[in-house]
């Protein structure tokens, strides 16, 4: 057979062969169905199994939560850099120290989230990871100095000094990776821990330890300074700072897009069905506060006088517009960080304890009442949404301030 004949024979065989000959016939198991996604509340979403990806599909970055578009982390980091620079520098220039501090913390969370997704950011975060342990240890060292200089009797003074020094040592030790891993597992159920959850655990530890030495060291200072507190307190800046901190803590624009972020924070539109919950929540908080006030006045009159002095100094001279601004700032800012960002990880009780321990301007009785208020707000968040808890907190604060 000539070469031309052999070539024609091969062409005829190819033309008569069925399509896709030699390839695997299509099968129902090859169809890509809808894959289950992890819960939106998780801070680290697991990777999809290899069998669920096509050969041409690149694996998603580690820890990328559902709802975060592929390739969004780089652009998200750019916009975060712009926001942190604008609001951080603006806070410093305008004398809004609270805003500048909260923006700095938000920057640490953004860096931690980036390091969780991309190893190339880990070096930058490691260079910054000692900021929180060193800063919180310094705070407790300063509290120890104030306690030493205070007028407490010898026994309580040395007990508080020991507690403050131990707290400083614990905060400093939290900078060590094994210690931070243990804290993240204990407090946040993180297994394995991530950079962002280690950072959260360090801040939570410092906050929980703050209440006792903080109150004894600062109680007289806070009463003396509270006369001009409202003139010095930039409520709008504080609210903005808390919102930025909550967004950074859950990975907005880095790990999650807007829809997934709102879902993670529990921010949902309020409907008519929430009206009853909000009304009952406000009434419940007011009744609890009123009953606790009567009990404290009769059983602990000295503590009641001290707490009343602070309340009157803080809110006694406020106008209606200032009372509304205070309610919005505290209600929205505290709820989006505590009940929105933190409670799904830390749990109801520990979140309420942290919420109370950060109110060191009040007595131990006052902080106990705030713990109970936090439990109620946390239950509202669990049963409905963070938005409903915000509404309850805002209305309660406005009514409480106007009736002080």
Beta strands, then each sheet from edge to edge (+ up, - down):
end
